[in-house]
Amino acid sequence: MAVRCCSLLALTLASALSAGPQPGVRNPGADRLAAPPSTAIVPLPPPPGLADLLKAAGQGEGAAQATLASMYYMGEGVPQDLPEAVRWYRKAAQGGNPEAQAILAMLCEEGEGVPKDPAEALAWFRKAAAQGDVDAQARLGEKYYLGEGAPRDLSEARLWLGKAARQGHLGAQSRLGAMCLLGEGAPRNAREAVQWFTLAAQAGDPGAQGCLGVMTAMGDGLPRDPLAAYALLLQAQAGGNARAEASFPLVLKDLTPAQIDEARRRATSRAPRP
């Protein structure tokens, strides 16, 4: 049974952390840098105040430069012009604007409007992260975890993921919980893993719900509670965690029909606390 439990936990972790951002998890930069329209852009008349914005941007005001860059990127109020967007993002980033730094990092990461350059992306993510940009902190931690743009460094990954996690970034909380559970970058700490998974699970992250459900079913880092574990696993399944159902046998054998009904009620009414 111990081997099977560990295997299920490993599968749950793999599902939670390899499939990309889950529903309810902040997708770094998604609210800032939407995909450009696929259809031809019809030029719009300059919006009121565009002249003032251009003047402010030309005088080195970072917020104006970032706003102008976004307009050129999206083709909002001006013809869509990716090179011009990159030019203004770079000016704003070089002037210390953290949002522009984070977006420029993503453009370098994807090779959009600039040559693809993981090392430059890492450098801009670090500048933005140092100023407290939560998405940049999460991306930087993930870069160090995966070894993208720099050698893999689990200590640096934990440092930056921790900063993002403490600001409420769900993806960072889930990744940090997994690192604590697996002993990556520091000795294994199941109790700390429970703390991070709990925060993300209560905010609706199905990956964290699945991991926390398995840990609750196993009594790893917290007292064993089959009812709470089943409620968590049901929530994870409803949220799209494909591996959650594989862990049902860990708890169903220990639950009465009344307890199963109670777990289902908890799963649909609130975030079950382990």
Phi, psi and omega in degrees: 000320181300318180295318180295319180298315180296322179294318179296320179296319179297318178296320179296317178297315181299317180295320184290326192252352183255347186270004180087186183300134180264166176303137181089354180258135177298128176265107188309124176083352186294329181277356182252319192235080180286158178296139180293151181302144181274341180267166181296141180273127175273118182305134178256156176294149179304134180289157176304134178090001181297322180298319179293322179295315178299320179296315180295318179296319179294336178272003173094014178283116187299318180297320179293319179297317180294320179296315179297320178300316179297321179297317178292324180295316184270347185070037182257107179085348178218158175300141179297130185209095185296315178301322179291323176298314180298321181299316181284325174300319182293319177299315180294320180295317179294334176276359175100010179285115187293326179295316178295323178298316181294319180291318178299323177300318180293323177295319176294325180295319184268348185070039183256107181083351178216159175299141179296126187211091181301325181292318178293323177301315179300318182297318180288322175301319181295318180297315179292319180297322180296337178267006175094009178292115190293321179294321178294322177299316179295317179295319181296316177299319179293323178299314179292326179295318183272345183075040180257116180088351179196161176301148180300132183217099185291330178293315177294323178300314180296321181301308186282325175296323178297318178298316179292319181298321180289343174268003175095015179284115187295317179300320179293320179298317180294315179296317180294322176300318179294321179295320177296319182292321184270354181072039181264118180085353179191163178302148181303135181218092184294325181294319177293323176301317179301318181299314182288318178298323181297315179301313181290322181296318181292338176272359173103014180281112183294331176295313178294322177300318179294315179297316180293324178297317179295317179296322178292323177294327182269346186071038183257104180091354179198163181298145179292133182213091184301324182294310178297323180297316181295321178298317178296317181294324176295319177297317179299316179298316180296331179276358177107008178282104187291340183271350187299319184298331180296341181265356180305318182301338178299332189239329186300326181294341183256005184247141173279164176304323179294321179291324177298317178297320180295320178297318178296321178296316180298320184296330182262348185256330182195173177284114181292132178265129179289000000 
